[in-house]
């Protein structure tokens, strides 16, 4: 059972690391230019701190799982409270880590799409509101330039 759980968790976490290229509309760039732009934008996604999201979510879910395990242990006679707490902790931490990884990967996907949008590509597989919520260095630089030009 423990080996199966480890294999499932490892598979889920490795699947979360995949970051597909955005679907873009027609553009005037060559395939080589597109691939270079995509590579640059993928490099920006590496700035997203996945470990913090995983750590925070795992900690929160571990606490919830431990509490749920303690309550379950009190309500049933089959398993002691200590064993239930340990199972709750393990399941909560594992679930939380997976959730945190998925959230961080979603953020990376938005960063990738926003970066490509800033390079002039029309992004077809993301909501405009989602992309607008992501601020990249280029956004900050262009905002600063606009403010300087206005003065």
Secondary structure as a PSIPRED ss2 file (coil, helix, strand):
# PSIPRED VFORMAT (PSIPRED V4.0)

   1 X C   1.000  0.000  0.000
   2 X H   0.000  1.000  0.000
   3 X H   0.000  1.000  0.000
   4 X H   0.000  1.000  0.000
   5 X H   0.000  1.000  0.000
   6 X H   0.000  1.000  0.000
   7 X H   0.000  1.000  0.000
   8 X H   0.000  1.000  0.000
   9 X H   0.000  1.000  0.000
  10 X H   0.000  1.000  0.000
  11 X H   0.000  1.000  0.000
  12 X H   0.000  1.000  0.000
  13 X H   0.000  1.000  0.000
  14 X H   0.000  1.000  0.000
  15 X H   0.000  1.000  0.000
  16 X C   1.000  0.000  0.000
  17 X C   1.000  0.000  0.000
  18 X C   1.000  0.000  0.000
  19 X C   1.000  0.000  0.000
  20 X C   1.000  0.000  0.000
  21 X C   1.000  0.000  0.000
  22 X C   1.000  0.000  0.000
  23 X C   1.000  0.000  0.000
  24 X E   0.000  0.000  1.000
  25 X C   1.000  0.000  0.000
  26 X C   1.000  0.000  0.000
  27 X C   1.000  0.000  0.000
  28 X C   1.000  0.000  0.000
  29 X C   1.000  0.000  0.000
  30 X C   1.000  0.000  0.000
  31 X H   0.000  1.000  0.000
  32 X H   0.000  1.000  0.000
  33 X H   0.000  1.000  0.000
  34 X H   0.000  1.000  0.000
  35 X H   0.000  1.000  0.000
  36 X H   0.000  1.000  0.000
  37 X H   0.000  1.000  0.000
  38 X H   0.000  1.000  0.000
  39 X H   0.000  1.000  0.000
  40 X H   0.000  1.000  0.000
  41 X H   0.000  1.000  0.000
  42 X H   0.000  1.000  0.000
  43 X H   0.000  1.000  0.000
  44 X H   0.000  1.000  0.000
  45 X H   0.000  1.000  0.000
  46 X C   1.000  0.000  0.000
  47 X C   1.000  0.000  0.000
  48 X C   1.000  0.000  0.000
  49 X C   1.000  0.000  0.000
  50 X H   0.000  1.000  0.000
  51 X H   0.000  1.000  0.000
  52 X H   0.000  1.000  0.000
  53 X H   0.000  1.000  0.000
  54 X H   0.000  1.000  0.000
  55 X H   0.000  1.000  0.000
  56 X H   0.000  1.000  0.000
  57 X H   0.000  1.000  0.000
  58 X H   0.000  1.000  0.000
  59 X H   0.000  1.000  0.000
  60 X H   0.000  1.000  0.000
  61 X H   0.000  1.000  0.000
  62 X H   0.000  1.000  0.000
  63 X H   0.000  1.000  0.000
  64 X H   0.000  1.000  0.000
  65 X H   0.000  1.000  0.000
  66 X H   0.000  1.000  0.000
  67 X H   0.000  1.000  0.000
  68 X H   0.000  1.000  0.000
  69 X H   0.000  1.000  0.000
  70 X H   0.000  1.000  0.000
  71 X H   0.000  1.000  0.000
  72 X H   0.000  1.000  0.000
  73 X H   0.000  1.000  0.000
  74 X H   0.000  1.000  0.000
  75 X H   0.000  1.000  0.000
  76 X C   1.000  0.000  0.000
  77 X C   1.000  0.000  0.000
  78 X C   1.000  0.000  0.000
  79 X C   1.000  0.000  0.000
  80 X C   1.000  0.000  0.000
  81 X H   0.000  1.000  0.000
  82 X H   0.000  1.000  0.000
  83 X H   0.000  1.000  0.000
  84 X H   0.000  1.000  0.000
  85 X H   0.000  1.000  0.000
  86 X H   0.000  1.000  0.000
  87 X H   0.000  1.000  0.000
  88 X H   0.000  1.000  0.000
  89 X H   0.000  1.000  0.000
  90 X H   0.000  1.000  0.000
  91 X H   0.000  1.000  0.000
  92 X H   0.000  1.000  0.000
  93 X H   0.000  1.000  0.000
  94 X H   0.000  1.000  0.000
  95 X H   0.000  1.000  0.000
  96 X H   0.000  1.000  0.000
  97 X H   0.000  1.000  0.000
  98 X H   0.000  1.000  0.000
  99 X H   0.000  1.000  0.000
 100 X H   0.000  1.000  0.000
 101 X H   0.000  1.000  0.000
 102 X H   0.000  1.000  0.000
 103 X H   0.000  1.000  0.000
 104 X H   0.000  1.000  0.000
 105 X H   0.000  1.000  0.000
 106 X H   0.000  1.000  0.000
 107 X H   0.000  1.000  0.000
 108 X H   0.000  1.000  0.000
 109 X H   0.000  1.000  0.000
 110 X H   0.000  1.000  0.000
 111 X H   0.000  1.000  0.000
 112 X H   0.000  1.000  0.000
 113 X H   0.000  1.000  0.000
 114 X H   0.000  1.000  0.000
 115 X H   0.000  1.000  0.000
 116 X H   0.000  1.000  0.000
 117 X H   0.000  1.000  0.000
 118 X H   0.000  1.000  0.000
 119 X C   1.000  0.000  0.000
 120 X C   1.000  0.000  0.000
 121 X C   1.000  0.000  0.000
 122 X C   1.000  0.000  0.000
 123 X E   0.000  0.000  1.000
 124 X C   1.000  0.000  0.000
 125 X C   1.000  0.000  0.000
 126 X C   1.000  0.000  0.000
 127 X C   1.000  0.000  0.000
 128 X H   0.000  1.000  0.000
 129 X H   0.000  1.000  0.000
 130 X H   0.000  1.000  0.000
 131 X H   0.000  1.000  0.000
 132 X H   0.000  1.000  0.000
 133 X C   1.000  0.000  0.000
 134 X C   1.000  0.000  0.000
 135 X C   1.000  0.000  0.000
 136 X C   1.000  0.000  0.000
 137 X H   0.000  1.000  0.000
 138 X H   0.000  1.000  0.000
 139 X H   0.000  1.000  0.000
 140 X H   0.000  1.000  0.000
 141 X H   0.000  1.000  0.000
 142 X H   0.000  1.000  0.000
 143 X H   0.000  1.000  0.000
 144 X H   0.000  1.000  0.000
 145 X H   0.000  1.000  0.000
 146 X H   0.000  1.000  0.000
 147 X H   0.000  1.000  0.000
 148 X H   0.000  1.000  0.000
 149 X H   0.000  1.000  0.000
 150 X H   0.000  1.000  0.000
 151 X C   1.000  0.000  0.000
